[in-house]
Amino acid sequence: MSLKQESVNAESRKMAFKQETAHGMETSNLTFHPDAKGIEDQVVNLYPQVTFQEIEGFGGAITDAAAYVYSLMSEEQKRQLIQTYFSPSNMKYCLVRIHMDSCDFSTGIYEAMSDEADRELKSFSFARTEKYILPMLEAAQKAAGKPLKLMLSPWSPPAFMKTNGQRVAGGSLKEGMEGFWADYICRYILEFQKRGFAVQRISLQNEPKAVQTWDSCVYTAKQEKRFLRDFMYPALQSHGLSEVEIFIWDHNKERLFERASHLIDDTTKGMVAGAAFHWYSGDHFEALELTRQKYPDLKLIISESCIEYKKYAAGEEWENAERLSHEIIGDLNHGMCAFYDWNLLLDEEGGPNHVGNFCHAPFLYDRRQKSLLPQKIQRCFAHFSSHILPGAKGIGFSKYTDLLDVTAFQNPDGSIVAIILNRSSKEVPVTLRLEGALAQITALPRSISTGVIQQA
């Protein structure tokens, strides 16, 4: 449709506008009108004819800790939590990340088997995953009404496979254990598949640069590349799991470009589906952009982000929600195609965590009061997941001020979603301009706003 024709029919565009602040939510319905005066000031332009990456969806991690807390709740509280996240009429989560063996957000350290001589994995036990994680995952899939797509990530190989002889405090995979470890990962995938869950992807190692007091394992770029090329990829093929995607890095963004550059070459290019990243070292949106430009076919996903209480105060609830909303918008604008929050649920302390690494979550559960506590972060995440649907494509935009973070997407049904974050302490006027039509809004102080634009 030409610009002139669109201006004549501007009133046919309607926008449902929702705005969240620290104190509540406002909703309104707006009608676009023709840009008769050629307005230049205070404009945010939307360009649906310019498209970028396609969105796979949003989701979060069902950790042992989250699932344990879930087990403590009443049936009604469980229903509220799961419906909020996974119902098609609410947040529409369709992605789930699960750790293989224990991580810091587990009630204790565990592994599926510990017998070095058992190369056939006969002693492999899925019981620990079945105890807490599977009941929550089953409820989530039922609420979603369709198969959820799982991402599996290891925090550490079994202790006997590591150079330091323990799951914690870093260490590396022992030389000669690579094939054993690859088969072990495949066994995890197969166990989930046998129970009716679709494993879409794995990462090779969670945070391969970090030596942690909890479950961790260090890979240099050379080690990760060798494990990928010579062991993990061949193991997936031999176990009939060629459809499972492999993601590299799975660590903070500031080194994403370097790791991708080291791992991806003519010998590995067809083996790597994407790169996973975390947010804990800051924005580094440019690292995503550099990676996207060099590897345009590489999927970029944020596999973990949360508010760590050792860095940010638990009481800064709205400020923390703003921080993560800023993160999501920046990642979306630089190529992210899927978002995984960290723990979907924690207790009132931000745990359980077997080393005291407490964090925030969109839902907390007060064990003493037996009350489920939705957090402001949950409301902010809903602005993204409820409106940017699987199959949506990023579209071009321009904004007039750095007081605002902006992102925009077009859904498969043609609706356009514009999300605006105002972290400043003053009102910011905005004129949305779309194909010759205008709508005026005001971004309230300390607010996140979503406009869903549809042809009436």
C-alpha positions as CSV (number, residue, x, y, z in Angstrom):
1,M,0.0,0.0,0.0
2,S,1.4,3.4,-0.9
3,L,2.0,6.1,1.7
4,K,-0.8,8.3,0.2
5,Q,-3.3,5.5,0.3
6,E,-2.3,4.6,3.9
7,S,-2.7,8.2,5.0
8,V,-6.3,8.3,3.6
9,N,-7.1,5.1,5.6
10,A,-5.2,6.0,8.7
11,E,-8.2,5.8,10.9
12,S,-8.5,2.1,10.2
13,R,-5.4,1.5,12.3
14,K,-6.2,0.9,16.0
15,M,-3.8,0.5,18.9
16,A,-4.3,-1.2,22.2
17,F,-1.9,0.6,24.5
18,K,-0.8,-0.8,27.9
19,Q,1.6,1.0,30.2
20,E,3.1,-0.3,33.4
21,T,4.7,1.7,36.2
22,A,6.0,0.9,39.6
23,H,2.6,1.7,41.0
24,G,0.2,0.1,38.5
25,M,-1.0,-0.4,35.0
26,E,-2.9,1.9,32.6
27,T,-4.6,0.7,29.4
28,S,-6.2,2.7,26.5
29,N,-7.3,2.3,22.9
30,L,-6.0,4.8,20.3
31,T,-6.8,5.5,16.7
32,F,-4.2,6.6,14.2
33,H,-4.8,9.8,12.2
34,P,-3.2,11.1,8.9
35,D,0.2,12.8,9.2
36,A,-1.3,15.9,7.4
37,K,1.2,18.4,8.9
38,G,4.4,16.3,8.3
39,I,5.3,16.2,12.0
40,E,9.1,16.0,12.7
41,D,9.5,16.4,16.4
42,Q,9.2,13.8,19.2
43,V,8.7,10.9,16.6
44,V,9.3,7.2,16.8
45,N,9.1,5.8,13.3
46,L,8.1,2.2,12.5
47,Y,9.2,0.6,9.2
48,P,7.5,-2.9,8.8
49,Q,9.0,-3.1,5.3
50,V,12.4,-3.5,6.9
51,T,12.7,-6.9,8.7
52,F,15.2,-8.7,10.8
53,Q,15.4,-11.9,12.8
54,E,12.4,-14.2,13.4
55,I,11.4,-14.8,17.0
56,E,11.1,-18.4,18.3
57,G,9.5,-17.5,21.6
58,F,10.0,-16.8,25.3
59,G,10.5,-19.0,28.3
60,G,12.4,-19.8,31.4
61,A,14.3,-22.4,33.4
62,I,12.7,-25.2,35.4
63,T,15.5,-25.8,37.8
64,D,15.6,-28.3,40.6
65,A,15.2,-25.3,43.0
66,A,12.2,-23.9,41.2
67,A,10.6,-27.3,40.9
68,Y,11.2,-28.0,44.6
69,V,9.5,-24.7,45.6
70,Y,6.7,-25.6,43.2
71,S,6.2,-28.9,45.1
72,L,5.6,-27.0,48.3
73,M,2.7,-24.9,47.0
74,S,-1.1,-25.6,47.0
75,E,-2.8,-26.9,43.9
76,E,-4.4,-23.5,43.3
77,Q,-1.0,-21.7,43.6
78,K,0.5,-24.2,41.2
79,R,-2.3,-23.6,38.8
80,Q,-1.9,-19.8,39.0
81,L,1.9,-20.0,38.4
82,I,1.7,-22.4,35.5
83,Q,-1.2,-20.7,33.8
84,T,0.4,-17.3,34.1
85,Y,3.6,-18.5,32.4
86,F,2.4,-21.1,29.9
87,S,-1.3,-20.5,29.0
88,P,-1.9,-19.3,25.4
89,S,-4.1,-16.6,26.9
90,N,-1.4,-15.2,29.3
91,M,2.4,-15.0,29.0
92,K,2.6,-17.7,26.3
93,Y,5.9,-19.2,27.3
94,C,6.9,-22.0,24.9
95,L,10.6,-22.6,25.8
96,V,12.1,-24.3,28.8
97,R,15.7,-24.6,29.8
98,I,16.7,-27.5,32.1
99,H,20.1,-28.4,33.6
100,M,21.6,-31.9,33.2
101,D,22.6,-33.0,36.7
102,S,22.8,-30.5,39.5
103,C,23.6,-26.7,39.2
104,D,23.8,-24.0,41.9
105,F,20.0,-23.8,41.9
106,S,19.6,-27.3,43.1
107,T,18.7,-28.5,46.6
108,G,22.0,-30.4,46.6
109,I,24.7,-31.8,44.4
110,Y,23.8,-34.9,42.3
111,E,24.6,-36.7,39.1
112,A,22.9,-39.4,37.1
113,M,25.7,-41.9,37.5
114,S,29.2,-42.0,39.2
115,D,30.6,-45.3,38.0
116,E,33.7,-44.7,35.9
117,A,33.7,-48.3,34.7
118,D,30.1,-48.2,33.4
119,R,30.8,-47.2,29.9
120,E,27.4,-48.5,28.8
121,L,25.6,-46.2,31.2
122,K,23.7,-49.1,32.8
123,S,23.7,-47.4,36.2
124,F,22.4,-44.1,34.8
125,S,19.4,-42.9,36.8
126,F,16.9,-40.3,35.9
127,A,15.3,-40.4,39.3
128,R,16.6,-37.1,40.5
129,T,15.2,-35.2,37.5
130,E,11.9,-37.1,37.9
131,K,11.5,-36.1,41.6
132,Y,10.9,-32.4,41.2
133,I,11.6,-31.2,37.6
134,L,9.3,-33.5,35.7
135,P,6.0,-32.8,37.6
136,M,6.5,-29.1,37.0
137,L,7.4,-29.6,33.4
138,E,4.4,-31.9,32.8
139,A,2.1,-29.3,34.2
140,A,3.7,-26.6,32.1
141,Q,3.3,-28.6,28.9
142,K,-0.4,-29.4,29.7
143,A,-1.1,-25.7,30.3
144,A,0.6,-24.7,27.0
145,G,-1.6,-27.2,25.1
146,K,1.3,-28.1,22.9
147,P,4.8,-29.6,23.2
148,L,7.3,-27.3,24.8
149,K,10.7,-26.9,23.3
150,L,13.5,-27.9,25.7
151,M,17.0,-26.6,26.0
152,L,19.4,-28.9,28.0
153,S,22.6,-27.5,29.5
154,P,25.3,-29.2,31.6
155,W,26.9,-27.3,34.6
156,S,29.5,-30.1,35.1
157,P,30.3,-33.6,34.0
158,P,30.3,-36.3,36.7
159,A,33.1,-35.8,39.2
160,F,35.1,-38.9,37.9
161,M,35.3,-37.3,34.4
162,K,37.0,-34.2,35.6
163,T,40.6,-33.2,36.2
164,N,39.8,-31.9,39.7
165,G,37.8,-34.9,40.7
166,Q,34.7,-32.9,41.8
167,R,31.7,-31.2,40.3
168,V,32.5,-27.8,41.8
169,A,35.4,-25.4,41.6
170,G,36.0,-25.5,37.9
171,G,38.3,-28.2,36.6
172,S,38.1,-29.5,33.1
173,L,37.0,-32.6,31.3
174,K,39.6,-35.3,31.4
175,E,41.3,-36.3,28.2
176,G,39.9,-39.6,27.2
177,M,36.5,-38.9,28.7
178,E,35.1,-36.8,25.8
179,G,33.2,-39.7,24.1
180,F,31.9,-41.0,27.4
181,W,30.6,-37.5,28.3
182,A,29.0,-37.0,24.9
183,D,27.1,-40.3,25.3
184,Y,26.0,-39.2,28.8
185,I,24.5,-36.0,27.4
186,C,22.7,-38.0,24.7
187,R,21.3,-40.3,27.3
188,Y,19.7,-37.3,29.0
189,I,18.1,-36.2,25.7
190,L,16.8,-39.7,25.2
191,E,15.3,-39.9,28.7
192,F,13.3,-36.7,28.1
193,Q,12.2,-37.9,24.7
194,K,11.0,-41.2,26.1
195,R,8.7,-39.2,28.4
196,G,7.2,-37.2,25.6
197,F,9.2,-34.0,25.7
198,A,10.8,-32.4,22.7
199,V,14.5,-31.5,23.1
200,Q,15.1,-28.7,20.6
201,R,18.7,-27.9,21.6
202,I,21.6,-28.3,23.9
203,S,24.5,-26.1,24.9
204,L,27.9,-27.7,25.3
205,Q,28.7,-26.2,28.7
206,N,27.1,-23.6,30.9
207,E,29.6,-20.7,31.5
208,P,32.7,-22.5,30.2
209,K,35.0,-19.7,31.4
210,A,33.8,-19.6,35.1
211,V,35.4,-21.3,38.0
212,Q,32.5,-21.4,40.5
213,T,32.0,-22.6,44.1
214,W,29.1,-24.6,42.6
215,D,29.0,-27.0,39.6
216,S,31.3,-25.8,36.9
217,C,33.7,-26.9,34.2
218,V,36.2,-24.9,32.2
219,Y,36.6,-25.2,28.4
220,T,39.1,-23.1,26.4
221,A,38.0,-22.3,22.9
222,K,40.2,-25.0,21.6
223,Q,38.7,-27.6,24.0
224,E,35.2,-26.6,23.3
225,K,35.8,-26.8,19.5
226,R,37.4,-30.2,19.8
227,F,34.6,-31.6,22.0
228,L,32.0,-30.2,19.5
229,R,33.6,-31.4,16.3
230,D,35.1,-34.7,17.4
231,F,32.7,-36.0,20.0
232,M,29.4,-34.2,20.6
233,Y,28.3,-33.7,17.1
234,P,29.2,-37.3,16.1
235,A,27.5,-38.6,19.2
236,L,24.2,-36.9,18.3
237,Q,24.4,-38.5,14.8
238,S,25.1,-42.0,16.1
239,H,22.3,-41.8,18.7
240,G,19.7,-40.7,16.1
241,L,19.5,-37.2,17.5
242,S,20.7,-35.2,14.5
243,E,17.7,-32.9,14.8
244,V,19.0,-31.6,18.2
245,E,20.7,-28.2,17.8
246,I,24.1,-27.5,19.3
247,F,24.7,-24.1,20.9
248,I,28.2,-22.8,21.8
249,W,29.5,-20.5,24.5
250,D,26.4,-20.1,26.9
251,H,28.2,-17.4,28.9
252,N,28.4,-13.6,29.1
253,K,28.1,-11.5,26.0
254,E,31.4,-9.6,26.3
255,R,33.3,-12.6,24.8
256,L,30.6,-13.9,22.5
257,F,32.2,-12.7,19.3
258,E,35.6,-14.0,20.2
259,R,34.3,-17.5,21.1
260,A,32.2,-17.7,17.9
261,S,35.2,-16.6,15.8
262,H,37.4,-19.3,17.4
263,L,34.8,-22.1,17.1
264,I,33.2,-21.6,13.8
265,D,35.2,-22.5,10.7
266,D,34.9,-24.8,7.7
267,T,35.2,-27.8,9.9
268,T,32.5,-26.9,12.4
269,K,30.1,-24.5,10.6
270,G,27.5,-27.0,9.8
271,M,27.5,-28.3,13.4
272,V,26.8,-25.1,15.2
273,A,23.1,-23.9,15.2
274,G,23.7,-20.9,17.4
275,A,25.4,-19.1,20.2
276,A,23.9,-18.7,23.7
277,F,24.7,-15.8,26.0
278,H,24.1,-14.4,29.5
279,W,23.8,-10.8,30.6
280,Y,25.7,-10.7,33.8
281,S,28.7,-8.7,32.5
282,G,26.6,-5.8,31.1
283,D,25.0,-4.7,27.9
284,H,27.6,-5.5,25.2
285,F,24.9,-5.3,22.5
286,E,27.6,-4.5,20.1
287,A,29.0,-8.0,20.6
288,L,25.7,-9.4,19.4
289,E,25.7,-7.1,16.4
290,L,29.3,-8.1,15.5
291,T,28.4,-11.7,15.7
292,R,25.2,-11.2,13.7
293,Q,27.1,-9.4,10.9
294,K,29.8,-12.0,10.7
295,Y,27.5,-15.1,11.1
296,P,24.1,-14.0,9.7
297,D,22.7,-17.6,9.9
298,L,23.7,-18.1,13.5
299,K,20.8,-18.2,16.0
300,L,21.5,-15.9,18.9
301,I,19.6,-16.7,22.2
302,I,19.8,-15.4,25.7
303,S,19.8,-18.6,27.7
304,E,20.0,-17.0,31.2
305,S,19.5,-13.7,32.9
306,C,18.4,-12.7,36.4
307,I,19.0,-10.3,39.2
308,E,21.7,-11.6,41.5
309,Y,21.3,-10.4,45.1
310,K,25.1,-10.1,45.5
311,K,25.0,-7.3,42.8
312,Y,21.6,-5.7,43.2
313,A,19.4,-5.0,46.2
314,A,16.4,-7.3,46.5
315,G,14.3,-4.2,47.5
316,E,14.9,-2.4,44.2
317,E,12.1,-4.3,42.6
318,W,11.1,-1.8,39.9
319,E,14.7,-0.8,39.2
320,N,15.6,-4.5,38.7
321,A,12.6,-4.9,36.4
322,E,13.8,-1.9,34.3
323,R,17.3,-3.4,34.1
324,L,16.1,-6.7,32.7
325,S,13.6,-4.9,30.3
326,H,16.5,-2.8,29.0
327,E,18.5,-6.0,28.5
328,I,15.7,-7.7,26.6
329,I,15.1,-4.7,24.3
330,G,18.8,-4.3,23.5
331,D,19.2,-8.0,22.8
332,L,16.1,-8.0,20.5
333,N,17.4,-5.1,18.6
334,H,20.7,-6.8,17.9
335,G,19.6,-10.2,16.8
336,M,18.2,-12.3,19.7
337,C,15.7,-14.8,18.5
338,A,14.8,-16.6,21.8
339,F,14.7,-15.6,25.4
340,Y,15.1,-17.9,28.4
341,D,14.6,-16.3,31.9
342,W,16.5,-18.1,34.7
343,N,14.5,-19.6,37.6
344,L,10.7,-19.4,37.0
345,L,10.1,-19.6,40.8
346,L,12.2,-19.3,44.0
347,D,11.5,-19.0,47.7
348,E,11.4,-15.8,49.7
349,E,15.2,-15.8,50.1
350,G,15.9,-16.3,46.4
351,G,16.7,-20.0,46.7
352,P,17.1,-22.8,47.5
353,N,20.7,-22.7,46.3
354,H,23.3,-25.1,47.7
355,V,26.0,-22.5,47.9
356,G,23.9,-19.5,48.9
357,N,24.0,-17.7,45.5
358,F,20.5,-16.2,46.0
359,C,18.7,-14.5,43.1
360,H,15.4,-12.8,42.2
361,A,12.7,-14.5,40.2
362,P,9.4,-13.3,38.6
363,F,7.5,-15.4,41.2
364,L,8.6,-15.9,44.8
365,Y,7.0,-18.2,47.4
366,D,7.0,-17.3,51.0
367,R,7.3,-20.6,52.8
368,R,6.3,-19.2,56.2
369,Q,3.2,-17.4,55.0
370,K,2.5,-20.0,52.3
371,S,1.8,-17.2,49.8
372,L,2.7,-16.9,46.2
373,L,4.2,-13.5,45.4
374,P,4.2,-12.3,41.7
375,Q,7.0,-9.7,41.2
376,K,7.1,-6.6,39.0
377,I,9.6,-8.4,36.8
378,Q,6.9,-10.8,35.9
379,R,4.6,-8.0,34.7
380,C,7.4,-6.5,32.6
381,F,8.3,-9.8,31.0
382,A,4.7,-10.2,30.0
383,H,4.9,-7.1,27.8
384,F,7.3,-9.1,25.6
385,S,6.1,-12.7,25.7
386,S,2.4,-11.9,25.6
387,H,2.6,-9.8,22.5
388,I,5.7,-10.7,20.4
389,L,4.6,-14.1,19.2
390,P,6.6,-17.0,17.7
391,G,7.2,-16.2,14.0
392,A,7.3,-12.5,14.6
393,K,10.0,-10.6,12.8
394,G,11.9,-7.5,14.1
395,I,11.1,-4.4,12.0
396,G,13.0,-1.2,11.5
397,F,12.4,1.8,13.7
398,S,14.0,5.1,14.6
399,K,13.6,7.1,17.8
400,Y,14.2,10.7,18.7
401,T,15.7,10.5,22.2
402,D,18.0,8.3,24.2
403,L,15.6,8.6,27.2
404,L,13.7,5.8,25.6
405,D,14.5,2.1,24.8
406,V,12.4,1.0,21.9
407,T,11.9,-2.3,20.0
408,A,9.3,-3.2,17.3
409,F,8.1,-6.5,15.8
410,Q,5.4,-7.6,13.3
411,N,3.5,-10.8,14.2
412,P,2.5,-13.5,11.7
413,D,-1.1,-12.1,11.8
414,G,0.2,-8.7,10.6
415,S,-0.2,-6.9,14.0
416,I,2.7,-4.6,14.9
417,V,4.1,-4.5,18.5
418,A,6.0,-1.5,19.7
419,I,7.5,-1.7,23.2
420,I,8.8,1.5,24.8
421,L,10.8,1.6,28.1
422,N,11.2,5.0,29.8
423,R,13.8,4.7,32.6
424,S,13.9,8.5,33.2
425,S,12.0,10.3,35.9
426,K,10.0,12.5,33.6
427,E,7.2,12.1,31.1
428,V,8.4,11.6,27.5
429,P,5.9,12.5,24.7
430,V,5.9,10.2,21.7
431,T,4.3,10.4,18.3
432,L,4.3,6.9,16.7
433,R,4.4,7.2,12.9
434,L,3.6,4.2,10.8
435,E,3.2,4.5,7.0
436,G,1.8,8.0,7.0
437,A,-0.3,7.7,10.1
438,L,0.2,9.0,13.6
439,A,-0.8,8.2,17.1
440,Q,0.3,10.3,20.2
441,I,1.2,8.7,23.5
442,T,3.0,9.7,26.6
443,A,5.6,7.4,28.1
444,L,5.1,7.9,31.8
445,P,8.1,8.2,34.2
446,R,9.7,4.9,35.0
447,S,7.4,2.9,32.8
448,I,7.3,0.1,30.2
449,S,4.6,0.4,27.5
450,T,3.3,-1.9,24.8
451,G,1.3,-0.8,21.8
452,V,-0.3,-3.5,19.6
453,I,-1.3,-2.0,16.3
454,Q,-3.9,-3.7,14.2
455,Q,-5.8,-2.9,11.0
456,A,-9.4,-2.4,12.1
